Amino acid sequence: MGHVAATFCFNSFLSGAGADTGDSPSSLSFNRLFFTPTSVSPLFIPKAFNQSSKKHISEYPFSSFQCNSSKQKEDASQNFSGRSKDESFYSKTMDHGARSNSGRSRSTAFKSVSGQKKANKGFQVDSKEQQVETSNLQDATFLNAVVKVYCTHTAPDYSLPWQKQRQFTSTGSAFMIGDGKLLTNAHCVEHNTQVKVKRRGDDTKYVAKVLAKGVECDIALLTVESEEFWKGAEPLEFGRLPRLQDSVTVVGYPLGGDTISVSKGVVSRIEVTSYAHGSSELLGIQIDAAINPGNSGGPAFNDQGECIGVAFQVYRSEDTENIGYVIPTTVVSHFLDDYERSGKYTGFPCLGVLLQKLENPALRSCLKVPSNEGVLVRRVEPTSGASKVLKEGDVIVSFDGVHIGSEGTVPFRSTERIAFRYLISQKFSGDLAELGIIRAGSLMKVQVALTPRVHLVPYHIEGGQPSYLIVAGLVFTPLSEPLIDEECEDSIGLKLLAKARYSLSRFKGEQIVVLSQVLANEVNIGYEDMSNEQVLKFNGTRIKNIHHLAHLVDSCKDRYLVFEFEDNYLAILDREASLVASSCILKDYGIPSERSADLSEPYIDIIEENQETEPQNFGDSPVTSSEFGFDGLLWA
């Protein structure tokens, strides 16, 4: 099976590591086009790129998990490596020089375009994807609005949550949109400690500030305070959503040189697309123009010089050519409107239901659906607004008056159809939507509040730094995709991995808390080999999240600290001995504090009594793999 990769388009300069080239084919995977310190991705440019070296750049092996390059771990469980049997929507985190995103790729993957500081390999040359220099466009005014982005990243170390990873740098593209603001990709400035931009034809770099980042839509808003930077600047104008076969020109600062470069092509397809960085599905424009490392965040133009979107990822394999993706202006406008409304990015909402297509006539007849329309509600997320309105077995036949086909699509423009999720993505968080549903054969109208999806295991950590709690050398932290990425699926274990992939949050704020490792000391003798185990209870009380665990430990007056794990495994510590040993353990391991700063805040119980669910089911609300794998099933 041909190896396919979708990449982000910015260049990453990483220190002190070589590229990991391992890959193994598996099922479909969509990953962000983003580079890490120890691996080379097709859309990243090495800072110390060796122009004389024409070696093949290794296809970055994107999968749902990335392994520590020093361990050279193979994937242990391909069945649990994605959100879906056919599609895995996972965005990678940037690793420091001692670690790499060396997870194995699937047969299909989205990649980022970046490079490493000490990459030993050159770039991949494809005669059909060569970038063309702007020879006949040198005087085009709109090119001057495109700038080069230089970012220094310092990502958290999720395995050692009290510290940061080694910093690295990357380059990408951005463009002026007026009002002293620039637009680029979120993955270009993720975990940034410094962002600088440079205009075309200028030798001065100006410090930029990140105003907002939209992880799901992979868009970031920047500003530059220096008035000198904006002298003579003309912002770009946004154009309409293009038509199929419309000409498109991608502009940016990709691999192969330092000056601005363009590539030309046409619009190949417009549909709801997997956004690798945000692990979301939004409207996307597929083009055949070359998109390479460094193009991330650069604009795509139509023939009138209007910006029709932002380049952000590509899809590559041995069986496909010239498949690039652009974030359309409809998604960009939603992001900007959201920022103007709230002063921050609040996210794209979802309906919060698992749906099944109704293409089978017998199925429609049994559900008393009179015509070839509608989708069946299979499950309702407990944290969604729909949980108060919809029930399993309902059939949704319309959304805000727009009829939904039995295959889960709605009319789009004049002669096209598009996934039903597109209508939801046009809404803002907190908006109401009117649904037409058939319940037990009766047609009715209901109002549903739309909110962003709550992930039990988050793809990105709010604030950038993970929470942690150390009790007598036992290190507890919430399970997250970046932690799984660092630890590798084989060390996480299939049971916990399955729960992370297929469980739903029962309430807002719920977390899967794991014992990530044990810092050996006399007080914890016998527990040293424990790692990546979910802790379920403390002294008989079921744990809701990491802050709740910290509160329970602080308020404990019993002689023993009793931690209960999966399969009734116990870890029991003497409370007084633990208090005495804690300071010594922190000193021996060079750890500044026994807990993250957020856990020092007073604990507030986030669950009201009438929201309490059966305690034995916390963190254990499984969604079967078939619900993610069948083509007839979809989330909205």
C-alpha positions in Angstrom: 0.0 0.0 0.0 1.4 3.4 -1.0 2.5 5.7 1.8 0.5 8.9 1.9 1.2 12.0 3.9 -0.6 15.3 4.4 1.7 17.9 5.7 1.7 21.3 7.2 3.5 24.0 5.3 6.0 25.7 7.5 9.7 25.1 8.0 11.0 23.9 11.3 14.6 24.3 12.5 15.3 21.9 15.2 18.4 21.4 17.2 20.5 18.4 18.0 18.7 15.6 16.3 18.5 13.6 13.1 15.5 12.5 11.2 13.5 9.4 11.9 12.5 7.7 8.7 10.6 4.7 9.9 7.1 4.1 8.7 4.6 1.3 8.4 1.4 1.3 6.4 -1.9 1.1 8.1 -5.3 2.8 7.9 -6.1 6.3 6.9 -4.6 9.0 9.1 -4.8 12.8 8.9 -2.0 14.6 10.8 -0.9 18.2 10.9 1.8 19.6 8.7 4.1 20.4 11.3 7.8 19.7 12.1 9.4 18.5 15.2 13.0 18.7 16.5 14.0 15.2 15.5 12.1 14.3 12.4 11.9 15.7 8.9 8.6 16.4 7.4 8.1 17.1 3.7 6.7 20.6 4.4 9.4 21.7 6.8 12.6 23.4 5.9 15.8 22.8 7.8 17.4 26.0 9.1 20.9 24.7 8.3 19.7 23.2 5.0 22.4 21.8 2.9 21.7 23.1 -0.6 24.3 20.8 -2.1 22.7 17.7 -0.7 20.0 16.4 -3.0 19.1 13.4 -0.9 15.5 12.4 -0.5 13.8 14.0 2.4 12.1 11.2 4.3 8.3 11.1 4.3 7.3 12.0 7.8 5.6 9.0 9.3 2.5 10.5 10.8 0.2 8.4 12.9 -1.9 8.9 16.0 1.1 8.4 18.2 4.7 9.5 18.0 7.4 7.5 19.8 10.6 8.7 21.6 13.3 8.5 19.0 15.8 7.3 21.5 13.7 4.2 22.1 12.9 3.6 18.4 9.5 2.1 19.4 7.3 0.5 16.9 3.5 0.9 17.1 2.0 -1.8 19.2 -1.7 -1.4 18.4 -2.7 -0.2 15.0 -6.3 -0.7 15.8 -6.3 2.1 18.4 -4.1 4.6 16.6 -6.8 6.9 15.4 -10.2 8.4 16.1 -11.7 6.4 13.3 -11.2 3.1 11.6 -10.6 4.8 8.4 -9.7 8.3 9.5 -7.6 9.4 12.4 -7.8 13.1 13.2 -4.8 13.8 15.4 -2.5 16.8 15.6 1.1 16.4 16.6 3.0 18.4 19.2 6.4 19.8 18.6 9.1 17.8 20.2 12.5 19.0 21.5 15.9 17.9 20.4 15.9 14.8 22.5 12.5 13.5 21.2 10.9 13.1 17.9 7.5 12.6 16.3 8.6 9.3 15.1 5.3 7.5 15.1 4.6 5.2 12.2 2.6 6.5 9.3 -0.6 5.1 8.0 -1.4 4.6 4.4 -2.7 8.1 4.3 -1.5 11.1 6.4 -1.6 14.9 6.3 1.9 16.4 6.9 3.3 19.8 7.7 6.0 21.6 5.7 8.9 22.4 7.9 12.6 21.5 8.4 15.1 20.8 11.1 18.0 22.8 12.3 20.4 19.9 11.8 18.5 17.9 9.2 20.8 15.6 7.4 18.5 15.2 4.4 17.7 17.4 1.6 14.3 18.1 0.1 12.3 15.8 -2.1 12.3 16.9 -5.7 9.2 16.3 -7.9 9.3 17.7 -11.4 5.6 18.0 -11.3 5.6 20.0 -8.1 8.5 22.4 -8.6 8.0 25.9 -7.2 8.3 28.7 -9.8 10.0 31.9 -8.9 7.9 35.1 -9.3 9.7 36.2 -12.5 6.7 37.7 -14.2 5.0 38.7 -10.9 7.8 40.8 -9.4 5.7 43.9 -9.6 2.5 42.5 -8.4 1.4 44.6 -5.4 -0.3 41.8 -3.5 3.0 39.9 -3.2 4.3 42.6 -0.9 1.6 41.8 1.7 3.1 38.3 2.2 5.7 38.1 4.9 8.0 35.4 6.3 7.5 34.2 9.8 10.3 33.1 12.2 9.1 31.4 15.3 10.9 30.0 18.3 9.0 27.1 20.0 9.3 25.7 23.5 6.9 22.9 23.9 6.0 21.3 27.2 7.5 17.9 28.2 4.3 15.9 28.8 6.2 13.0 30.3 8.1 15.3 32.7 5.3 17.9 33.1 7.3 20.2 35.4 9.7 21.2 32.6 9.9 22.3 29.0 11.4 20.6 26.0 14.4 22.0 24.2 13.5 24.9 22.1 13.6 24.9 18.3 12.9 27.3 15.5 10.8 27.2 12.3 9.8 29.4 9.5 6.5 29.8 7.7 4.4 32.5 5.9 1.8 35.1 6.8 0.0 38.0 5.1 -1.4 41.4 6.0 -5.2 41.7 6.4 -5.5 45.3 7.5 -6.0 47.0 10.9 -2.4 46.2 11.8 -2.9 42.4 11.7 -1.4 39.4 10.1 -2.9 36.0 9.4 -0.9 32.7 9.5 -1.4 29.1 10.6 -1.8 28.1 14.2 0.7 25.3 13.9 3.3 27.9 12.7 3.2 29.6 16.1 2.3 26.8 18.4 4.1 26.9 21.8 5.8 30.0 20.7 8.2 31.9 22.9 9.1 34.4 20.2 7.6 35.3 16.8 9.3 37.6 14.3 8.3 38.6 10.8 10.1 40.0 7.8 8.7 41.8 4.8 9.6 41.0 1.2 12.8 42.9 0.2 13.5 44.0 3.8 16.4 42.8 5.9 14.8 43.7 9.3 12.9 41.3 11.4 10.1 42.7 13.6 8.8 41.1 16.7 5.2 40.0 16.4 2.6 39.2 19.0 0.0 36.4 18.8 -3.5 37.8 19.4 -5.5 34.7 18.9 -5.1 31.0 17.9 -7.8 28.8 16.5 -6.6 25.3 16.9 -9.5 23.6 15.1 -9.3 25.8 12.1 -5.5 26.1 12.2 -5.5 29.9 12.0 -3.6 32.4 14.1 -3.9 36.2 14.3 -0.7 38.3 14.7 0.1 41.9 15.2 3.3 44.0 15.0 3.6 47.1 17.1 6.4 48.7 15.1 5.0 51.5 12.8 8.1 51.1 10.6 6.9 47.6 9.6 3.6 48.9 8.3 4.9 51.7 6.2 3.6 51.4 2.6 1.8 48.2 3.5 -1.4 47.3 1.5 -3.5 44.6 3.0 -4.9 41.8 1.0 -8.6 41.7 0.0 -10.6 38.5 0.6 -12.4 37.0 -2.4 -15.4 34.7 -2.7 -15.3 31.0 -2.5 -13.9 29.8 -5.8 -15.5 27.4 -8.3 -14.1 24.2 -9.6 -11.3 24.7 -12.1 -10.7 28.3 -11.1 -7.1 29.3 -11.3 -5.2 29.6 -8.0 -1.8 30.9 -7.1 -0.1 30.0 -3.8 2.5 32.4 -2.4 4.9 31.9 0.4 8.4 31.2 1.6 8.9 27.5 1.0 11.9 25.2 1.0 14.4 25.8 -1.7 15.4 29.5 -1.1 15.0 32.6 1.0 12.9 34.8 -1.3 9.2 34.7 -2.0 8.0 32.0 -4.4 4.7 31.2 -6.1 3.1 28.1 -7.6 0.1 27.9 -9.8 -2.8 25.4 -10.2 -6.5 25.1 -10.2 -9.2 24.3 -7.7 -9.8 20.6 -7.7 -12.4 20.1 -5.1 -14.3 21.9 -2.3 -15.7 19.8 0.6 -15.6 19.2 4.3 -12.0 18.3 5.0 -10.1 16.9 7.9 -7.9 19.5 9.5 -4.9 17.7 10.7 -3.7 20.2 13.3 -7.0 20.7 14.9 -8.4 17.2 14.5 -11.6 18.7 13.2 -13.6 18.8 10.0 -14.3 22.0 8.3 -14.7 23.3 4.7 -11.5 23.0 2.7 -10.3 23.8 -0.8 -8.3 21.1 -2.6 -5.9 22.5 -5.2 -3.2 21.0 -7.4 -0.7 23.8 -7.0 2.5 22.8 -5.3 2.5 23.4 -1.5 5.8 22.7 0.2 7.6 23.2 3.5 7.4 26.9 4.4 4.1 27.6 2.6 2.1 27.2 5.8 0.2 30.4 6.5 0.7 31.8 3.0 -2.2 33.1 1.0 -3.8 31.6 -2.1 -5.0 34.0 -4.8 -7.4 34.0 -7.6 -6.8 35.7 -11.0 -8.1 39.0 -9.6 -5.4 39.1 -6.9 -8.0 38.4 -4.2 -7.1 36.1 -1.3 -9.3 33.0 -1.4 -7.7 31.2 1.5 -4.7 30.1 3.5 -2.4 27.2 2.5 -2.0 24.8 5.4 -1.6 21.1 4.5 -0.9 18.6 1.7 -1.8 15.0 1.0 1.0 12.9 -0.4 1.5 9.2 -1.4 3.1 7.1 -4.0 -0.3 6.9 -5.7 -1.3 10.6 -5.7 0.2 13.8 -6.8 -0.4 17.5 -6.3 -3.0 17.4 -3.6 -2.8 20.5 -1.5 -5.3 22.1 0.9 -6.3 25.7 1.5 -8.4 27.1 4.3 -11.3 29.0 2.5 -12.2 32.5 3.3 -15.5 31.3 4.8 -13.6 29.6 7.6 -11.2 32.6 7.9 -14.1 35.0 8.3 -15.7 32.8 10.9 -12.4 32.9 12.9 -12.1 36.7 12.6 -15.8 37.3 13.4 -15.4 35.1 16.5 -12.4 37.1 17.6 -14.2 40.4 17.1 -17.3 39.2 19.0 -15.5 37.8 22.0 -12.1 39.3 22.0 -10.8 35.8 21.8 -11.2 32.6 19.8 -14.1 30.5 21.3 -14.1 27.7 18.7 -16.4 26.1 16.2 -19.5 24.5 17.7 -20.8 21.0 17.2 -24.2 19.4 17.6 -22.8 16.6 19.8 -24.4 13.6 18.3 -23.3 10.4 16.6 -25.3 9.9 13.4 -26.1 7.1 11.0 -27.1 7.5 7.4 -30.5 6.3 6.3 -29.9 5.0 2.8 -31.5 1.7 3.4 -35.3 1.8 2.6 -36.2 -0.8 5.2 -34.4 1.2 7.9 -36.3 4.3 6.9 -39.6 2.4 6.9 -39.0 0.9 10.3 -38.2 4.4 11.7 -41.4 5.8 10.0 -39.4 8.2 7.8 -41.8 8.9 4.8 -39.2 10.1 2.3 -35.5 9.6 1.4 -34.1 12.0 3.9 -32.7 12.3 7.4 -30.0 10.9 9.6 -30.5 8.7 12.7 -29.2 9.8 16.1 -27.1 6.9 17.4 -25.7 8.6 20.5 -25.8 12.0 22.2 -22.8 13.5 24.0 -23.7 14.1 27.6 -21.8 17.5 27.6 -23.6 18.8 24.5 -26.7 21.0 24.4 -28.4 18.3 22.4 -28.4 16.0 25.4 -31.3 18.1 26.8 -33.3 17.9 23.6 -32.5 14.9 21.4 -32.8 11.2 22.2 -31.3 8.1 20.7 -33.6 6.9 17.8 -34.5 10.4 16.7 -34.2 11.2 13.0 -32.9 14.6 12.1 -34.5 15.7 8.8 -33.7 19.4 8.7 -31.3 22.0 10.1 -32.5 25.6 10.2 -35.0 24.7 7.5 -32.4 23.0 5.2 -33.4 19.4 4.4 -30.8 16.7 5.2 -30.4 13.9 2.7 -30.4 10.2 3.8 -26.6 10.1 3.1 -26.0 13.0 5.5 -25.6 15.8 3.0 -27.3 19.1 2.3 -27.5 21.3 -0.9 -24.3 23.4 -1.5 -24.4 26.2 -4.1 -26.3 25.4 -7.2 -25.6 21.8 -8.2 -23.5 20.4 -5.4 -24.0 18.7 -2.0 -21.9 18.8 1.1 -21.7 17.1 4.4 -24.3 18.2 7.0 -21.5 19.3 9.4 -20.9 22.3 7.1 -24.1 23.9 8.3 -23.1 23.5 11.9 -19.7 25.0 11.3 -21.3 28.2 10.1 -22.7 28.8 13.5 -20.9 30.3 16.6 -20.6 29.0 20.1 -23.9 29.6 21.9 -26.0 30.0 18.8 -29.3 28.2 18.6 -30.3 25.9 15.7 -33.8 24.7 14.8 -33.9 21.0 14.1 -36.7 19.2 12.4 -36.9 15.7 13.8 -39.0 12.6 13.5 -39.6 10.9 16.9 -41.7 7.7 16.9 -43.2 8.7 13.6 -44.1 12.3 14.6 -42.5 15.3 13.0 -41.5 18.1 15.4 -39.3 21.2 15.7 -36.8 21.6 18.5 -34.2 24.2 19.5 -30.6 23.1 20.3 -27.8 25.2 21.7 -24.5 24.6 19.9 -21.3 24.5 21.8 -17.7 23.4 21.1 -17.0 19.6 21.6 -15.6 18.6 25.0 -12.9 16.0 24.6 -12.3 13.6 27.4 -8.7 13.3 26.2 -7.7 16.7 24.7 -5.7 17.2 21.6 -4.2 20.4 22.9 -3.6 21.6 26.4 -5.1 24.9 27.5 -2.4 27.3 28.6 0.3 25.1 27.1 1.6 23.4 30.3 0.1 20.2 31.5 -1.1 19.8 35.1 0.7 17.4 37.5 0.7 16.2 41.1 3.5 14.4 42.9 2.6 12.4 46.0 5.5 10.6 47.6 7.1 10.1 44.2 3.9 9.1 42.4 3.5 11.4 39.5 -0.1 12.0 38.4 -1.2 13.9 35.3 -4.3 14.0 33.0 -4.2 11.8 30.0 -3.8 13.8 26.7 -3.0 13.1 23.1 0.4 14.8 23.4 1.2 12.5 26.4 0.2 9.5 24.4 2.3 10.8 21.5 5.4 11.0 23.7 4.9 7.8 25.6 3.9 5.6 22.6 0.9 3.4 22.4 2.7 0.3 23.5 3.6 1.8 26.9 0.1 3.3 27.4 -1.6 -0.1 27.1 -4.5 -1.2 25.0 -7.1 -0.9 27.7 -6.3 2.7 28.5 -5.7 3.5 24.9 -9.1 2.2 23.9 -10.7 4.3 26.7 -8.9 7.4 25.4 -10.0 6.8 21.9 -13.6 5.8 22.3 -14.9 7.2 25.6 -17.1 10.4 25.9 -17.0 13.0 28.7 -19.8 12.6 31.2 -19.4 16.1 32.4 -17.4 19.2 31.6 -14.0 19.1 33.4 -13.8 15.3 33.5 -10.3 13.9 33.0 -8.7 10.5 32.9 -6.0 10.8 35.5 -3.0 8.5 35.1 0.0 7.6 37.2 2.6 8.4 34.6 5.7 7.2 36.6 7.1 6.6 40.1 10.2 8.5 41.3 11.9 5.7 43.3 12.3 6.3 47.0 12.1 4.2 50.1 8.6 5.4 50.8 7.2 3.9 47.6 9.2 0.6 47.5 7.3 -2.0 45.4 5.6 0.6 43.2 8.7 1.7 41.1 7.6 -0.2 38.0 4.2 1.3 37.8 3.6 3.7 34.8 0.7 4.9 32.7 -2.0 3.4 34.9 -5.4 5.1 35.4 -6.1 6.0 39.0 -9.9 5.6 39.7 -10.3 6.2 43.4 -8.5 7.8 46.3 -9.5 6.5 49.8 -12.7 5.2 48.3 -13.8 8.4 46.5 -14.0 8.3 42.7 -11.6 10.8 41.0 -13.2 13.4 38.7 -10.1 15.2 37.5 -6.5 16.0 38.6 -7.6 19.0 40.6 -10.1 16.9 42.4 -7.3 14.4 43.3 -5.1 17.2 44.6 -8.0 18.4 46.8 -8.7 14.9 48.1 -5.0 14.4 49.0 -4.7 17.8 50.7 -7.8 17.2 52.8 -7.0 13.6 53.8 -6.6 13.0 57.6 -6.4 9.2 57.4 -3.3 7.3 58.3 -3.0 5.8 54.8 -3.2 7.2 51.3 -5.0 4.6 49.3 -4.9 4.8 45.5 -7.1 2.4 43.5 -6.2 1.6 39.9 -7.7 -0.4 37.1 -8.2 -4.1 37.8 -8.3 -3.4 41.6 -4.6 -2.7 41.8 -3.7 -0.8 45.0 -0.9 1.6 46.0 -1.0 2.4 49.7 1.3 4.9 51.3 1.7 6.0 54.9 0.5 9.6 55.0 3.1 10.9 57.6 6.0 9.1 55.9 4.9 10.5 52.5 4.9 14.1 53.8 8.4 13.7 55.2 9.7 12.1 52.0 8.2 14.5 49.5 10.7 17.3 50.0 13.6 14.9 49.7 12.2 13.4 46.5 11.8 16.8 44.9 15.3 17.7 45.8 16.8 14.4 44.5 15.1 14.7 41.2 15.5 18.4 40.7 11.8 19.2 40.6 10.8 22.7 41.6 7.3 22.0 43.0 5.2 19.0 43.9 2.3 20.3 41.8 1.6 22.6 38.8 0.6 26.1 39.6 -3.1 25.6 38.6 -3.5 23.0 41.3 -2.6 25.5 44.0 -5.9 27.3 43.3 -8.9 26.5 45.5 -10.8 23.5 44.2 -14.4 24.1 43.1 -16.6 21.1 42.4 -17.8 21.5 38.9 -20.5 18.9 39.1 -23.9 19.9 40.5 -25.8 17.2 42.3 -28.4 16.8 39.6 -25.7 16.3 37.1 -24.1 13.4 38.9 -23.9 10.3 36.9 -23.3 6.7 38.0 -19.9 6.9 39.7 -18.7 3.5 38.4 -18.9 4.8 34.8 -16.7 7.9 35.2 -14.2 7.9 32.2 -15.8 4.7 30.9 -18.4 5.7 28.4 -17.1 3.7 25.4 -18.0 4.2 21.8 -17.3 1.1 19.8 -14.8 1.1 17.1 -17.6 0.3 14.6 -19.2 3.6 15.4 -16.1 5.4 14.1 -15.3 3.0 11.3 -18.4 2.6 9.2 -18.9 4.9 6.3 -22.6 5.1 7.3 -21.8 6.7 10.7 -20.7 10.3 11.3 -20.3 12.8 14.1 -21.9 16.2 14.0 
